[in-house]
């Protein structure tokens, strides 16, 4: 069988690190990853060859040739959706993916944007950034959580949350897992190939530390704090408590993409 082709729209500022994260999380011989960046966001900006050599501007005409698609997070949770410069482009992509109904995985802000666009779920700012490794409770069975134990560890890093009541009242959506502090971890569509994950399970061991150091160096972030439950109490170095969870979750998602491809060939 030919490799399954997964498109990934990379909206993060640290594009090369994000590309590496997804490559590690989705590392299987039977998977081909095609990375895209926003065409509208960079229409008048020059990207480094490191990016243009590894990623393409988003082309909606190519989407139908893929087997699955991922929209990454983006550090724009504090903005209202219409304030995001490339939001029309994202909406066009989400509309097309929803129309095709190919397997879709939306991550963090990508999940927020898709829930808003498809189901009109509203976003709310949190009192402060949620940043660290938290235990996550499984509320309902999910094929994407097979071989993952209850209260599994996962990294969260965001400033916003979607309205739980609106999700619970929507018959097309179900909350599968929440974090120990009551925030969304995994939401799924009941009748579409749509998965919304709010944990950055694609993060590698040093990702949270790198994010903290970027915030320390940024004049836009006031009093950043290090990730909770992340650094070893012995040597203060990053730990990778979610590694097995990452491998199992992405293996399960890729398996579902492969099974869906077989039914549509």
N, C-alpha and C positions, 0 to 999 in steps of 0.2 A: 504494500500500500504506500502511496506517495505521502510525504510529510504533510501534516496539517499546517496551514498557513494562518498565523495570528498577526493581525495588525495591532500596533500599539501607538496611540497618540500620546506623545510625550510632552506634557505641559509644564513640567517642573523647570525651575531655573537651572538647577544642576543637571543638565540633560545627559551628560556622559555618565555620571554616577547613577542616574536613574536607569539609563539603558543597561548598564552593568548589573544593577539590582535585578531587573526583570530577566536578563539573560541567565543569571544564576538561579532565580526562582523557577524558571521555566526550562531548565536545562535537560532536554531529552533529545536523543538523536532523531526522533520522528517529528520534530517541531521546527518550522521555519518562522523566524520572527522578522517582521517588516516594521521598522520604526518610522513614525511620521512626526513632524512638528507643525504647528499652526501656520498655514500659508498667509493668513491675514495679519497675524501679529508681527510677522517678520518681512512684510512686503517692502518696507523701506529701510530695513536694517540688514547689516552684513553679519552673517554667522561665520564662525570659525570653520576652517576646512575639516577639523575633527568632527564637527556636527554634520556638515553637508556630505561628508564622505560616508557617514553611517546612517543618515536619516533623510527622508524625503519630505517635501511640503505636502500637506494633506491633499489628496486627490480623491474626491467622492466617486469618480468613475471606476477607481480601482477596487472599491470596497466589495463589490459583488463577487470578486474573484477570490475572496478570502473565506476562511472557515470559521473564524472567530475574531472578536475585536475587544481591545482593552482601552479605556480612557483613563489616564493616570490622574493623580491629584494635581493640584496647582495652588500656590500660596496666595490665593485671592479670596479666601473665605470671608474676609471682613467686608468685601465689596458686595453691594446688591448685584444680582445677576446681570441686569442691563448695563451696569457700569464696566463690566469686563469687556475689554476691547475686541476680543475674538468670540464673543458669546453667540453672535449670529451664525458664525461658522460651526461652533459646537452644536447649536440647535439643529442645523442642517444635517450634521453627521448623526446626531441622536435620532432624528426623524427617519433617516435612511436605514439605520440599523434596526429601528423599531419596525419599519415597514418590511424589511427583509426577514426579520426575526431570526437572524443568525445568533449563535451564542455570544452574549455580551457580558463583559465584566467591567464594572465601573468602580473606581477606587477613590475614596475620600472625597475631594471636591468634585471629581468626575461623577461620583455617586450622587452628590447633592444636586449637581446640574441636571442629571438624567431624571432623578425623582421629581424635580421641579418641572422639567419640560414635559415629561410623559404623564405624570400623575398629579401635577399641580401641588406638590407637597412644599410647604414653606420652610425656609431656612431661618434659624435664630442664632444670634451670637451668644457664645458662652461667656460667663463672667471673666474667665481667664483661659489661657491656652491649656489644653489637656496634652500632657507631654510625658511619656514614660511607658513602662511595661506594666500592663494590668492583666489580671485574671478575667476570663470571659466565660459567662454562663451560657450553655446551650439551652434554649427555650423549647425548640422543636427540632425534630430530626431533619437533617439535610444531607443530601448525597455529597455535598462539598465538605462536610465535616466528618465523613467516614474516616475511621482510624484516628480521630482526634478526640481526646478525652474532655470531659466537662471541666470547666474552670481552666481552660487552656490559656497560656501566656501569649500576649500579642502586643505589638507597639501601637500606640495611638499618638497622633501629633496633629492637632487641629484647633481652630478657634471657634468653630460653629457646629451646629447640630440641626438635624431635620426634626420637624414636629412629630413626636411619637403618636399623639392622639390622631392626627390626620392619617398616618400610616395604618394604625390599628383599625380605623374606621373605613379604610379602603379595601373592598373585597378582593382586589387584584394583588394585594401585597401582604406579606407576612414577615414578622420579625423573627429571625431564627436564633440570634445570639446578641447578648448585650454585655458590656463591660461591668466590672465590679462597682464602678461608680455610676451605673445606670445609663450609660451612653450606648448608642447603636454600634454594633460590631458587624452584623450580617443581616441584610434584608434581601428577600427574593420575591420575584413576581410569581404569582400562582399559576398563570397561564401563558407566560411568555418566557423566552430564553434570556432573562435579565437577572443578573446577580449584582448586588450593591454591597461592597465591603468597605467599611469605614476605618478598619485597622490597616496600617501600612505593612501588611504581611510580606510584601516584596523587599522590605528593608533588609540590608545585610548587617553584620555585626557592628560596624562602625557608623552606620547611617545616622543614628540619633546623636551620636557625639559630633559628627560632622555638621549636623543641623544646628546644634547648640553653639558650635564655634562660629558658624556663619552669622548667627544672631548676635553673638558677642561683638563681632566685627561690623555689624550694621548699625548706622545711626538711627534707622527707622524703628528698631526694636528697643524698647525701654525695659531695663532690668530683666533680661532673659534669665531663666533658671534652668539648671541641668535636668535631664530626664530622670523621672522617679523610678525606683526599683530596677535600675539599669546597670549601675556601676558596682563592681564587686566590692564588698566591704573589706576584703583582704588587701587588694592592691589598687582599688579605685579605677580599674580598667573596665571597658565595656564587656558585657556578657551577651550571649546569643541564645537566650532562653526560648525563643520562638522558632528556632531553626527547624525542628522536626514538624512543628505546626505548619510552617511555610511550605515545606516539601510536600506534606500530605494534602494541604489545601490546593496547591497549584496542580499537583498530580491529579486530584479528583476533578478539578475544573477542566484540565486538558482531556481527561478521559471522557467527560461529558461532551466536549467538542468533537472528539473522535467518533463517539457513538452517534451523535447527531449527523455527522458527515456521512456515515454509513447508511443512515435512513433516507438521506436526500440524494444519494448518488444515482 
